């Protein structure tokens, strides 16, 4: 089996490449450094030649709806066209639990982009080809948010009630979906409900900085009142936040 991973240099992409290698899957890490640009479409058809499956784990760092909608929608259209042209039988899109729900994404541009991504894939690929893997927020998101919103000894993090999980656990479920005999959407979430502010505060204490993490309300109320929680069948990741945190070094890497 040959699998092309788009966004292979990202956090989930790196984990996924390792998981697929452990399954002895022939994996192609497709990224800009290897001449593949999913946003422009450059190099996609050549990268997809002979592939059995393609994984879209691309990402853009933005909170602006215009940017997110354009990026995720354009990538989904380009990947769909190239996959059809190359005869790829499985396309797996990594998304976020309930990000496509208007009540959840109405005031959060990044999630609107993820909703657009799912919409474009569903319009352009049939159900036998497309699998959408929706993950809850990763524990690692707390550290990323702290770095982006830190002002000296203070960082601000949005209240987000979800069932967070380790990115490595999400990657294992993603790898299983890629190698499953049939297509079918999957959701994965962590073992406990947590507010991302509490995750960030614990992470900051472990790291020794910043001194204060303040919670703020960003986006609609659904993000704070259960809109990000899975409501149907989902896989439960096994790594607790405490276990994950214990294995982090002070630079955020795993011991």
C-alpha positions as CSV (number, residue, x, y, z in Angstrom):
1,X,0.0,0.0,0.0
2,X,1.3,3.5,-0.9
3,X,0.1,6.5,1.1
4,X,0.8,10.2,0.4
5,X,0.7,12.4,3.5
6,X,0.1,16.1,2.8
7,X,1.3,18.3,5.7
8,X,3.8,15.7,6.7
9,X,6.1,18.2,8.4
10,X,3.3,19.4,10.8
11,X,2.7,18.0,14.3
12,X,0.1,15.4,13.3
13,X,1.8,14.7,10.0
14,X,5.1,13.7,11.6
15,X,3.3,11.4,14.0
16,X,1.3,9.9,11.2
17,X,4.3,9.2,9.0
18,X,5.8,7.2,12.0
19,X,2.5,5.3,12.6
20,X,2.3,4.3,8.9
21,X,5.9,3.2,8.9
22,X,5.2,1.0,11.9
23,X,2.5,-0.6,9.8
24,X,5.0,-1.1,7.0
25,X,3.1,1.2,4.7
26,X,5.0,2.8,1.8
27,X,4.6,6.4,2.8
28,X,5.4,9.5,0.8
29,X,5.9,12.7,2.9
30,X,4.6,15.4,0.6
31,X,5.4,19.0,1.5
32,X,6.7,22.2,0.0
33,X,10.3,21.2,0.6
34,X,9.7,18.2,-1.6
35,X,8.1,20.2,-4.3
36,X,4.4,19.6,-3.4
37,X,2.2,22.6,-2.7
38,X,-1.4,21.6,-2.0
39,X,-2.6,25.3,-2.0
40,X,-1.2,26.1,-5.5
41,X,-1.7,22.5,-6.7
42,X,1.9,22.3,-7.8
43,X,3.3,18.7,-7.8
44,X,0.1,17.0,-6.6
45,X,-0.6,14.8,-9.5
46,X,3.0,13.6,-9.7
47,X,3.0,12.9,-6.0
48,X,-0.3,11.0,-6.2
49,X,0.8,8.7,-9.1
50,X,0.4,5.1,-8.0
51,X,-0.9,6.0,-4.5
52,X,-3.7,4.0,-2.9
53,X,-4.5,6.7,-0.4
54,X,-3.9,10.4,0.3
55,X,-4.1,12.1,3.7
56,X,-4.8,15.8,3.9
57,X,-3.2,17.0,7.2
58,X,-2.4,20.4,5.9
59,X,-2.8,23.5,8.1
60,X,-2.7,27.2,8.1
61,X,-2.1,29.4,11.2
62,X,-4.9,32.0,11.3
63,X,-8.0,33.1,13.1
64,X,-9.3,35.1,10.1
65,X,-12.3,33.5,8.3
66,X,-11.3,34.8,4.9
67,X,-7.9,33.3,5.1
68,X,-9.1,30.0,6.5
69,X,-11.9,29.6,4.1
70,X,-9.7,30.3,1.1
71,X,-6.9,28.0,2.2
72,X,-8.8,24.9,3.3
73,X,-11.4,25.2,0.5
74,X,-8.7,25.6,-2.2
75,X,-6.6,22.7,-0.9
76,X,-9.6,20.4,-0.7
77,X,-10.5,21.3,-4.3
78,X,-7.0,20.8,-5.6
79,X,-6.5,17.5,-3.7
80,X,-9.9,16.2,-4.9
81,X,-9.1,17.0,-8.5
82,X,-5.6,15.5,-8.4
83,X,-6.8,12.4,-6.6
84,X,-9.5,11.7,-9.2
85,X,-7.0,12.3,-12.0
86,X,-4.5,9.9,-10.4
87,X,-7.1,7.2,-9.6
88,X,-6.6,7.4,-5.9
89,X,-9.1,5.2,-4.1
90,X,-9.0,6.7,-0.7
91,X,-8.8,10.3,0.5
92,X,-8.6,11.0,4.2
93,X,-9.2,14.5,5.6
94,X,-8.2,15.4,9.1
95,X,-10.8,17.7,10.7
96,X,-12.1,18.8,14.1
97,X,-15.1,17.5,15.9
98,X,-18.1,19.8,15.2
99,X,-16.0,22.4,13.5
100,X,-18.5,22.3,10.6
101,X,-21.4,23.1,12.9
102,X,-22.5,26.8,12.3
103,X,-23.4,27.1,16.0
104,X,-19.7,26.3,16.8
105,X,-17.9,28.1,14.1
106,X,-20.0,31.2,13.7
107,X,-17.5,33.5,15.4
108,X,-14.3,31.5,14.9
109,X,-12.7,31.9,11.5
110,X,-10.4,28.9,11.6
111,X,-13.3,26.5,12.3
112,X,-15.2,28.0,9.5
113,X,-12.3,27.1,7.2
114,X,-12.4,23.5,8.5
115,X,-16.1,23.4,7.8
116,X,-15.5,24.6,4.2
117,X,-12.8,21.9,3.8
118,X,-15.3,19.1,4.7
119,X,-18.0,20.7,2.5
120,X,-15.7,20.9,-0.6
121,X,-14.5,17.3,-0.1
122,X,-18.0,16.0,0.2
123,X,-19.1,17.9,-3.0
124,X,-16.2,16.5,-5.1
125,X,-15.6,13.0,-3.8
126,X,-18.0,10.1,-3.3
127,X,-18.6,8.3,-0.1
128,X,-16.6,5.3,-1.1
129,X,-13.5,7.4,-1.5
130,X,-13.7,10.0,1.3
131,X,-13.0,9.5,5.0
132,X,-13.2,12.4,7.4
133,X,-11.4,11.8,10.7
134,X,-12.5,14.4,13.2
135,X,-10.4,14.9,16.3
136,X,-10.9,16.8,19.5
137,X,-8.4,19.4,20.4
138,X,-4.9,18.2,21.2
139,X,-3.1,18.7,24.5
140,X,-0.3,20.3,22.5
141,X,-2.7,23.1,21.5
142,X,-2.3,24.7,24.9
143,X,1.4,25.3,24.4
144,X,0.9,26.6,20.9
145,X,-1.7,29.1,22.2
146,X,0.5,30.2,25.0
147,X,3.3,31.0,22.6
148,X,1.0,32.9,20.2
149,X,-0.7,35.0,22.9
150,X,2.1,35.5,25.4
151,X,2.9,39.0,26.6
152,X,5.8,38.8,29.0
153,X,4.6,36.9,32.1
154,X,1.0,36.7,30.9
155,X,-0.7,34.6,28.2
156,X,-4.4,34.5,27.3
157,X,-6.1,31.3,26.2
158,X,-9.7,30.9,25.1
159,X,-12.2,28.9,27.1
160,X,-12.9,25.7,25.0
161,X,-14.7,22.8,26.6
162,X,-13.8,19.6,24.9
163,X,-12.3,16.1,25.4
164,X,-8.6,16.9,24.5
165,X,-6.1,14.2,23.6
166,X,-2.5,13.7,22.7
167,X,-1.6,14.3,19.0
168,X,0.1,10.9,19.0
169,X,-3.2,9.2,19.8
170,X,-5.0,11.1,17.1
171,X,-2.3,10.1,14.6
172,X,-2.8,6.4,15.5
173,X,-6.5,6.6,14.8
174,X,-5.8,8.5,11.6
175,X,-3.4,5.7,10.5
176,X,-6.0,3.1,11.3
177,X,-8.5,5.0,9.1
178,X,-6.1,5.2,6.3
179,X,-5.5,1.5,6.3
180,X,-9.1,0.4,7.0
181,X,-10.6,-1.9,4.3
182,X,-13.5,0.6,3.7
183,X,-14.1,4.3,3.9
184,X,-16.1,5.8,6.8
185,X,-16.0,8.8,9.0
186,X,-14.3,8.5,12.4
187,X,-14.2,10.7,15.5
188,X,-11.6,10.5,18.3
189,X,-11.5,12.3,21.6
190,X,-9.7,12.1,24.9
191,X,-10.6,10.4,28.1
192,X,-12.0,13.4,30.0
193,X,-13.8,16.7,29.5
194,X,-11.4,19.7,30.1
195,X,-11.4,23.4,29.5
196,X,-8.4,24.4,27.4
197,X,-7.6,27.2,29.9
198,X,-7.1,24.5,32.6
199,X,-4.9,22.5,30.2
200,X,-2.9,25.7,29.5
201,X,-2.5,26.6,33.2
202,X,-1.2,23.1,34.1
203,X,1.1,23.2,31.1
204,X,2.5,26.6,32.1
205,X,3.1,25.4,35.7
206,X,5.0,22.4,34.3
207,X,7.1,24.6,32.0
208,X,7.7,27.2,34.7
209,X,6.3,30.0,32.5
210,X,4.4,32.1,31.8
211,X,3.5,33.1,35.3
212,X,-0.1,33.7,34.6
213,X,-2.6,32.2,32.1
214,X,-5.8,34.1,31.7
215,X,-9.0,32.6,30.2
216,X,-10.9,34.7,27.6
217,X,-14.1,34.2,25.8
218,X,-13.5,34.0,22.0
219,X,-16.0,32.7,19.5
220,X,-19.6,31.8,20.3
221,X,-20.9,30.4,23.5
222,X,-21.2,26.9,22.0
223,X,-17.4,26.5,22.2
224,X,-17.6,26.9,26.0
225,X,-20.9,25.0,26.6
226,X,-20.3,21.6,25.0
227,X,-20.4,22.4,21.3
228,X,-17.0,20.8,20.8
229,X,-17.8,17.6,22.6
230,X,-18.6,14.5,20.6
231,X,-22.3,13.6,20.6
232,X,-22.3,10.2,18.8
233,X,-20.0,7.2,18.5
234,X,-16.3,8.0,18.9
235,X,-13.1,6.4,19.8
236,X,-11.6,7.3,23.2
237,X,-7.9,7.9,23.3
238,X,-6.1,6.3,26.2
239,X,-3.5,8.9,27.2
240,X,-4.6,11.1,30.1
241,X,-3.5,14.7,30.3
242,X,-1.5,13.9,33.4
243,X,0.4,11.1,31.7
244,X,1.0,13.3,28.7
245,X,2.2,16.2,30.8
246,X,4.5,13.9,32.8
247,X,6.4,13.0,29.6
248,X,6.9,16.5,28.4
249,X,10.3,18.2,28.8
250,X,10.6,21.9,29.5
251,X,10.9,22.7,25.7
252,X,7.6,20.8,24.9
253,X,9.3,17.7,23.5
254,X,8.6,14.2,24.8
255,X,11.2,12.6,27.1
